[in-house]
Amino acid sequence: MSTMKRNSAAQPATYVFTGLIAVLFLLPLVWTLLSSVSPNPGTAQTEGFGFGNYVTLFEYGAGLPLYLRNTLILSVVATAVALVVCSTGGYAFARFRFVGRNTLFAIVLSVMMVPYAALLIPLLVWMKQIGLQDSLVGVAFVLTLFQVPFGIFMMRNAFSTIPRELEEAALIDGCGSFGAFWRVLLPAVRPALVTVGLFTYLAAWNDFMVALYLLSMDNAPLPLALVNMRQQTMGVIDYGATTAGVVVLTIPALVLFLALQKYYVRGFMSGAVKG
C-alpha cells in the first residue's frame, strides 16, 4: 500500500515536470510564429498584425514555390535512396555470413566519425568530375551518404530481432529470398524503416551546408534561400521575413513527425538498442 501511495503522490509532480519541459520546447515555436505576423520596424509588416512578411517571403528571388519544390525533391530522393540502401544493407549484415562482414560493418560505421564539413570539398571535386555539380539529384545522393551509416546500423539491429523461423517458413511456403524479404521481413521492421526514413527526410529538409557548397541559387532549397534573403541593404537583417521562412520550413516537418511519431519511437526502442 505504501508503494502505491508513493507512486500516486509522484504522478502529479511528474506531470508538472514534463509539462514544464513541453512549455520550454514550445515557447520558441510560439514566439517565432507570433513574430512572423507581428508589427516590426524594418520589415514588411510595420503596422498591426498581418501576413506582410509571408508576402515578402513568397515573392523573394525565384519565388517560395520553387524553393519549396527544390527542398521537397532533395528530401524525397534522399529518403527513397536511403530506405533502399539501408534496408538491403541492414538485411545483408543481419542475415548473411561472409568473410569480412564485421570489418565491413565497422568501416560503414566509421563514416559517422568523419567530420561533416571535412567531406564537402572532396565531394565538390568529385561531383564536378561526374557532372552532378549544381544538381538536386546529386546533392540528394550526398545527403543520403551522411545518413547511410546510421540507417544500416538501425536496420541491421531491427532485422536481427526477427526470428529466422519466420523467414524459413516463408521460404517453405514458396517465397524466394527476395519474396521473403519483401513480403515478410520488411513489414515486420516497419517501425525501423519509418525511423530511418523520417530521420533522413528531416535531415535533408533542414540541410543548409551541403546546398551551400554544391548548389547555386537557381536550385537552392528553402534553408539556403532564407539565409540569402535575411540580409537587407546596409547589412540590416529582415527578422520578419526570416521568422516567416522558419515557420514555413517548420510546419511540414512538424506535421510529418507528429503523424509518424509512434513508429519513430517504436523503431528506436525495438532496433537501435540491440547489439
N, C-alpha and C positions, 0 to 999 in steps of 0.2 A: 504493500500500500504506500509506503514511504517513497519508493521509487516512482510510482505512478504520480504521486503528488509533486515530486521534484520535476518530472517531465512536463506535467501540466502547468507548473509555475514557470518553466523555462520557455514555453511556447510563445507567450506574449513578447518576451524580450527578444526572441529570435525573429519574430515578425517585425518588430520595431527596427532592429538592426538591419535586416535585409531591406526593409522599406527605405531606410536612410541611404543605403548603398544605391538602391534603384533611383532615388531622387538625385543623388550626386552624379550618376551617369546620365540622367535625363536632362539635367539643368543646361549643359552646353548645347544640346539639341534644341531645347525650347528657346534658349537665348538666341541661337542662330536663326531659327525660324522667325522670331519676333523682329530681330534686327533687319531681316531681309525685306520687311514690309513697313518698317518704322521710318519716320522722317529723320533725315540726317544731312547736315550741310556737306556739300561736295559730292553728293550722289544724285541719281535721277529722281529720288523721292525726297524732296526737300520740305514738303508740307503735307501733313496728315498721313494717315496710313493708306497704303496702296501697293500697286504692283509695278511701279516705275522701274525698279531695279531689275525685275524679271524681263521687262521690255528691252532694257539695255543689254541684258544677257542674251536674249533671243536674237537681237539684231547685230551682235558683235561679230566681226570678221565674216566668215563664210556662213554664219548662222548656227544657232544652237542645234537644229535638227541634224546638220551634218556632223557636228562634233559628237552628238549622242549616237548617231549611226556608227561612226568610227569606233567609239568605245564599245558598243554592242558587238560589232564584228570581232574586235580583239578578244572580248570576254568569251563569246560563244565558241570561236575557233579554238582558243586556248583550252577551254573546258572540254570540248569534244576530243581534242587530241590527247589531253591528259588522261581522260577516262579510258580511252582505248589503250594507251601505253601502260598506264598504271594497273589496269585490271589484268591485262595479259601478262605483264611483267610480274605482278604480285602472285598470280596463279602459277607461273613457271617456278618462281623461287619457293613457293609453298608446297608444290606437288611433285616436281621433278627432281631427281637426283642426278647431278652431273659433276664432272671434275671442275673444281674451282668455283663451285656455287657460292660458298661463303665468302671467298675472296672477292668475287664479282659483286656480291651484295654490299660488302664493305666499301668497295670503290664507288658504287652508286650513292651510298650514304655520305661518302666523303665530300661529295659536291656541296652538301649543306654547310660544310665547314669553310668553304671558299667565300671570302667577302663578296657581297653582291656587286659592288662597283668595280671590283678587280677584273671581272669578266667582260665588262661593257666595251672597252677599247678593242680587245681581240675579236669580240663578236661583231663590232662595227666593221673591222677589216674583212672578216670572213663573209659578212653579208654583202659587202661590195663585190667580192670575188665571185659569188654565186648569183649576183643580180637581184638580190632581195632587199637592197637598201631602199628606204622610204616605202616599204611595202607593209600593209596591215597584216597580211598573212605571215610574212617573215617575222614581224615583231610578235605575233601570236605564238609562233614556234619558240621564240626566245623566252617568252613568259612561261610557256609550258616547261621549258628546260629547268627553270628555277623551282617548279612545283613537283617535278617527277620524283626526286628522291623521297620527299615526304609521302607522296601518293603511293609509291611502290611499297614503302615501309608499312603504311596503313593497310593496303590491300593484301600484302603477304600475311600480316597478322590476322586479318579477317578470314582469309581462306584457310589459315591454319586452325581456326576454331570449328570449321565444318568437318564432321566425321567423314572419313574416307568411305565408310559403308554407304553413305548417301550417293556418292559418285559411282561406286561399284554397282549399286542397284540400278542406276540409270544406264550403265553400260550393259548390264544383263538384259534390261528391257529393250535394248536395240539402239540406244543412242551411241553415237561415236564420241570421240574425245571432245570435239567442238560442240556437239549437241548437248553433252552433259554439262559442259562449261556454260553454254548459253541458256539452257532451259532449267538447270537445277542449281548450279553454284552461284551464278550472278544474282538471281532473285534472293538467294539465301544471304548474300552480303550487301543487300541494297543500302542499309544504313551507312556502311563504309563507303560505298560508291557516292552516295549523296554528300557525305562529308568531304571526300576528295574533290568532287565537282564544285561544291559550294565554296570550299577554300580556294580553289583555283579561280573560280569566277570572280570572287570578291577581290582577290589579289590583282587580277588583270583589270577589273573595273576601276580600281583606285590607283593603278600604277602611273607614275609620273617619270621616273628616272629613265627607264628603257625608251619610252617615247621621246624624251628629250634628246637622247643620243641618236636614235635611229629613224625618227620621223620628222618631216617638215610640217609646217602649219597647214598645208593642203590636206594632209592625212592625220592631223592632230586629233587625239581623243580629248574628251572634255577636261580632265585634270590639267593637261598641258595648255589648253586654251584658257583656262581660268588663270593660270599664272601669268600668261601674256596679257590678259585683259585687265588684271587688277592695277596695273601701273597707268596712271593718267599723266597729263602734262606736268612738268616740273617735279616728277617723282612722287606725286601725291597718290596714295592708294585709294581706290574706289572700294571701300568696305561694303557698301550696299550691294553692288553687283557681285562682289566676291561671296558674300553670305548667301545671296540668291543662288549662285552656282553651287555652293556647298549643299544647299537644300535639294536642288535638282539632282545632284550626284548621290546624295544620301538616300533619298526616298526609294528608288528601285532596289538598291542593295538591302535596305532595311526590310522592305516588304518580302523580298525573296528569302532573307534569313528567317524571318518570323514564320513564313509558310513552311519552311523545311527544318525548323528548329529541332523538332522531336527526332528526326532522322540524324541530324548533326550530333546531338548529344548521345544517342544510342551508338552511333558509329565510333565515337571516341571511347565510350565505355566498353564496347564489345571487342574492338580490334586494336586500339592504339596502345593498350597497356599489357598486351600479351607478348611475351618474349618469343 
